[in-house]
């Protein structure tokens, strides 16, 4: 919610809007392991958040296969905005997780939080609440909220330029 609430302050079309966090039901399937799973998760969250609201925003982080990377995968955040009729999608920049964490997710059935703890990159049960892996890897230069904001900005392109989409 922080990424959406902070970012919408910069958009005149959302002047005076109230951003309300909505608890959504998320099936426990572990960490998304493909861009398809990541986008589907964001869309599902957006549609659930839309109920009784003008827009529903959903953000999901997950892995996507990327050729030439050391592990074969990168982490990306997907943002879906649902307006009751259409889905508007955006993606963040991407970063490669350490190989051991990727292995824990892909081959040991762990989610991202469990993987980071298992490989010694975090002692937190929910590292995302403390800046996430991006905060760890960038040595504090970026946090999860900033990472997610870039995906939200890309999805908002559709709402700001509807004649193009």
N, C-alpha and C positions, 0 to 999 in steps of 0.2 A: 504494500500500500504506500510506503514511503516514496518509492520511485514515481508513482503516478501522482500522488498529492503534491510533491515538490515540483514536478515538471509542469503540471497544468497551470501553475501560477504564471508561467511565461507565455501562455496562449490566450490571446484576447477572446477567442471563441468560448473559452471556459471561465471567463471572468465571473466571479461570484459563485461559482459552482461549489457544492459541498461534496467532498470525497468521503465515501463511507466504505469501510472495510466490510467484506461479506465473507462469512465462513462458508467454504465450499467443501463438498464431499469429494475426496480424492481417493481413488482406488489405490490400495497398497500394491504397487507393481515394482517398486524399487526405483532406481535412477533411470530415466529415459536413455535408451541406448542407440537411438537413431533420430534423425531430423524429423521423420514421420511421427515418432512417439512424442517428441518434444513439442511439435506444432499441435498435435492432437490434444496434448495436455493443456496447452495454453488456450485452445479453443474451448475445451470443456470448462475450464475455469471461467472464461469470459461469459459463456452462456449461462452458467450458474449465477454469476455476479450480476447479470443483466436484470434478473427478476426484480420488479418494482423500482427499477432505475432507468435513466435515459440511455446509459451506456454500461456495458460490462467490460472490464479490463481483466485479462488473464495473463499471467506471466509464468513461464515454465522454463527451467534450465535443464539441459540435457546434452548428451553426446551426439556428435555427427561424425561420420567417417570422412576423413580428409586425407587424400593421397599425399605422399611424401613427408608426412609427419612422423615423428619418432615412434609414437604409439599407434598411429593409424586413426586417431580420434582427436577431436577438439570439443571443448565445452562451449555452448552458445545459449543465449537466452532468447526465447521467442515471446513476443507480446501479441496477443490477439485482442482486438477491440470488437465487440459485438454491439450493433445498434438496433437490433431487432429484426433486421433484414439481411445485412451483410456482415461478413467477417473482414476485418482489416488487419493485415499481418505485418510485423516488423521483426527483424533479428538484430541482435547485438553484434559487437565485434566478437571474436572467438579466441580462446586460449587453450593451449594444450596442457592437460593434466599430466602429472608424473606417471610414468609407466606402471609403477606398483599400484597406484590408485585405480588406474584404468583396469588393470588385471583384477583387482578386488571387485570392481563393479561388474565386469563382463563375465568373469569366471567363478566368482565366489558368491554372487547374488547379493552383494552389499549395495546399499544406497550410497550417495555421495558422502554423507556425514559419517557413516560407518567406515567407509573406505579411508577417509582422511584420518580418522582416529586409529584405524588398524595399521596404517603405514607410518604413524608417528608425526603427521603434519599438523595435528590439532589434538588438544586434550578436551575439547568441548563436545558435548553430545549433539549440539546444533550449531556447527561453525558458521552457517549462513547468518545466524543472528548476531554474529561478531565480525562481520565483514566478509565472510566466506573465503574460499580458496584464493580468489583473486586478490584479496587483501594480504594473504600470506605470501603468495608468489610475487606480488609487486612491492613487498616490504612496506605496505601501508599507502602506496601511491594511488590505489583505486580500491573501492569496496564494492560489495554486492549491489548496493543501491545504485551506484554510478553505472555499473555494468548493466543493470536492468533498465536504467533510464535510456540508454542508447537504443534498446529494442522498442521501448515505448515511443521514442521520437520517430523511429522509422515507421511504426504503425500509424502514428498521427499524420504522416504525410498524406495519407488517403483522405482523412477528414478535412485537412487544410486545402487540399487540391482535388475536390470531388470530380471536377470536370475532366481530370486526367485518368480517373479510375472508374 
